[in-house]
Amino acid sequence: MTVCTKYRPEFVDPDYSPTGPHLGIVARALTAGVELGMIHTSDPEMTSYLFEAALAYNLHMHIAYGDPPDIDRFIAAAKEMVHKTLALPRELQQTRTRAASTPPARSAAGSHRRRSVR
């Protein structure tokens, strides 16, 4: 038996998205996190796509077939994967920790707590 395949561009629907509209939301959230310096990923769009691929299939299998049977372990492992994937490099974590522990400088006018709000 011989099987011959050929790419047929007319069969491709450019408007079809197997991942749905939420993929763009996740990508924008990751982009904002990178811009704020809160997370690290070089490609937020592809990272969101890979999260979708890694989590959606397994979640669908749990809903449809009860596999994996322990949903709490699944959720914990998914959270751990996301946190480790997006974690800042150690040198940036230490810089952010030091910056966050430094109190903001007071203005020449003094603290806003003493002023009347009237």
Number of C-alpha atoms within 10 A of each C-alpha: 3 4 4 5 6 5 7 7 8 7 7 9 8 8 6 8 9 7 12 8 9 11 20 15 12 18 18 15 15 22 20 14 16 18 11 9 13 15 20 19 16 11 12 21 18 13 19 21 15 13 16 15 12 13 13 13 11 15 17 12 13 16 13 9 10 13 14 14 12 10 14 10 11 17 13 10 12 15 12 11 14 12 12 11 14 18 15 18 10 9 8 15 15 12 10 14 10 10 11 10 8 8 7 8 8 9 8 6 7 10 10 10 7 7 9 6 6 3
